[in-house]
Amino acid sequence: MAVVFKSSTNVERNADGLVVKYHKAQSTASKAGNYQEAGSGDQVTEVIIALASLPTVASGNVQIQSDNVTIPNGAFIKKVSVQVLKETAGVNANLNVGLVDQDCTTEIDFDGFLAAADAFNGGTDLGTVTEFTVGTTEAGAKIGTKITNTGLITAHADTGDFTAGVVRVLIYWHVPLSTDL
């Protein structure tokens, strides 16, 4: 699989492999961020995914959702939630969400958070939240584990392409203290 940026226009790699942005790509607003959840102290990485803008299944590409929002090495992934913001559609469309290394090419796990998830696809009421925890169908293998590499969030369609929809993906995590291990 090839890894592509959300906005590949005016984005390229230089001879050193570093990402270089030109013109509009320099000021593209990110639809992702990290914050601390009040009460629990968990960190939350949030990303808004416009499903129809994901690479096609036929392309075999994986899309980086934000080039400046990471989940750090040592983070323990507690759970992942998906909230429907705009009704989703797509025949046999499933969503994979995972991680790529900061070099933007090396796979950590492209479906480590959501693996062929479709519980929220088609006919789901707006605002509906689907939660994925350890052992939940469609939960990725990184849920309930500690990440061993800092990574960027990726997403791609699996099985079929999405034709509509926007979802908010929330990844809940914390970095355990050495005394907790």
N, C-alpha and C positions, 0 to 999 in steps of 0.2 A: 504494500500500500504506500502511496505517496502522501506526504503531509503537505497541506496547502493552507495558506492564510485566509482568514475570513474575507479580506479584501485584497486579492492578489494584484490588483491594478496598482502600479507605482510602488511595488514592494519587490525587492530582489535581494540576493545574497552577494556579498563582495568576495574577493579571492580568499579572504580569511574565514569565510563561512558566516560572517556576521550579517544580520538583517539590516538592510538599508531601506528607508522609506523616502519617497519623493512626493512633493506637491500635497494633494488631499490626504494621502495616506499618513502624512506626518501629524495630522490633527484629527484623525478619525476617533470619535468617542467610543470608548469601550463599553460594552454592555455586560461587564463582569466586575466583580469586586470582592474584597474580603472584609469581614467585620466580626466583632465579638457579640455573641448572643447574650442579651441581658438575662441574668438569673443563673443560667447553667455554666456560663463561662466558656462554652464551646465556641470555637471559631467557625465561621460559616463562609464558604466560598459560593457566591451566587453568580449565575450566568443566565442571560436571556438568550434563547435560541429560536431564531426564525427557521422553522423546520423546512420550508420550501426552498430556502437558500443553501441548504446543505448540498454537498456534492452528490451526484447521482450514484446509485449503487453500481452501475455499469462502469463508472470512472475508476472505482476502486480507491478513491481518495478519502482522506481523513482531514477534517478542518479544525485548525486551531481557533478557539473561540476568543481568546485575548492573548496578546503577546506580552502582557505585563502583569498578569494575575497568575500567581503560582500557588501550589500546595507544597509546603516544605518537606524536605527529608525528615523523617522521624514522626510525621503526623499520623495519628491513629484515626482511621476513617470510621466514624460512628454510624452514620446513616446518610441516605440520599432521599430528597423529596422532589417531586415534580408537580408544579402547579400549572394548570392550563390557563393561559392568558387570552388566547384566541383559538377557537375551535380547530382541532386538527383533522386532517384528512389525508388519505393515501392508501391504496390497495396493498395489503400485506406490509405496510410500512412499520418498521421497528426502529428504535433509536438506540444507538450505542454511544456512551459517554465514557471517556477515559483520560489517560495521561500520555503526553509525549515529553521526552527529556527537553531541557532548556536549549539544547542544540537544534531543536525544532525538526529533527529527523529520526531520532532513536526512540522506538516505541518502548514505553514503560508498560502500558496495558491499555489498548485502544477501547476495550469494553470493561474496564476495571470498576466503573461505578454503575453503569447500566448496560446490561447485555441483552440485546434484542428486545428491549422494553416496548410494549404496546398497550399496556393496561389503561393508558390515558388517551389512546387514539380513537378518533371517530365517535361522535355523539356524546362525548363527555361534557358535562356542564362546565361552563366557565367558572374558574375559581376552584375547581375540584383539585384536591391535593392527594397524590398517591405517594406513599412512603415505602422505601425499600431498605430493609435491614438484613442482617446476616440470615441466610437461609430462605429469604423471600424469593419467590420466582421472579426472574428477570433482574435480580440484584447481581452486580458485578463482583468479581473475586477479590477486589481490594476493600470492600466493605467488611469491617471487622478485623482489619489487618493494619500493620504499620507500614507506611510508604518508605521505601529505601532510597529514593531519589527525588529531588525537587522536580516538579513537572508542571507543564501547562495543560489546561483543560482542552480536550478534543471532543468532537462529535461527528458522527456520520450515520447515514441511513443504512439499515440492514434489511435484506430481503426485498423490499420495495421502496420506492421513493415517496416522500411526503409531498403533497400538492398544496397544503395549507396548514396554518397553525403556528402558534408561538407558545413556548413553554418557559417557565422559570425553573431552573434546576438549582437546588440548594444542597451543598455537600457539607455535612457537619463533621468537624474534626477537632482534635486537640493534640498537643504534644505532651506525652506523659512525662512526668518527672522521673528521674532515675530510680527514686525510691518506690515508684509504682510498678516497676518492672520485675 
